[in-house]
Amino acid sequence: MAIIDAWAQITTERMAEAPWMATLLRWTGRSGRRPVPTVPEALAAMDAGGVEIALLSAWHGPQGALISNAEVAAQIEQAPDRLRGLASVDLTDPMGAVREIRRWVDGRRFVGVRVVPWLWDLPPNDRRYYPVYVACIEAGVPFCTQIGHTGPLRRSETGRLIPYLEDVLLDFPDLTVVGGHVGFPWLDELVSLTVKFPNFHVDTSAYTLARLPAGFVEYMHGLGQSRVMFGTNYPMITPAKCLEGLDALGLDDAQRAAFLSGNARRVFRLQA
């Protein structure tokens, strides 16, 4: 069965040296190992886990680009049939952000935009995001973000779904949103947004499937079966490691297919 990884990145030396990276590596059990893979190494990890396509994220924060859109484009060029990109932008430069999205996000190589709120310490209903949302709607691509608690030693409040992300979904009913990293501990809010907004989705990145909260697994069997997509947060966790526990989820064939690839293929409009 084909698998699509909705959240991965090929980290740079700049990102590996970020002060919060050490706490993230400790959280994922990788202390002392610098996560700077090559594209061939990433492809080998994809092959080992049966991943057909990975969405590689650019990262931009207050100190600048940790993984630039140009760097992601160069990574995609090495394996254009296996890799797609998610652009990122500088929230402090609204028109520059819009121009970056218009430059890179074509719906074929770059299929969405990702901004990580805890990196900016700005919740997604902050006015600085709003030009980005308009540009995503114009480009016809999802806006991807992180929901739930923050692994590095940074504030988790920006990942709370209500009121922050709910405000965005209310203000931009045409915007498709993909919240990464499950949304724990605010799973009731996750369910609430799923009921209320048909354009809201979530991925399981940063979790092995064996570690998913019981409430989230129940959600995958019901309301979430057409909303949840597989993700890894590679290179923090490899696809093969993330997939441990897949059978124990108890998904039927249709639910498994939607989770592993169908939902992502539909939401990001990926070609087979």
Summary of the structure (lengths in Angstrom):
residues: 272
radius of gyration: 16.8
end to end distance: 12.4
largest distance: 47.0
contacts: 954
relative contact order: 0.16
helix: 44%
strand: 17%
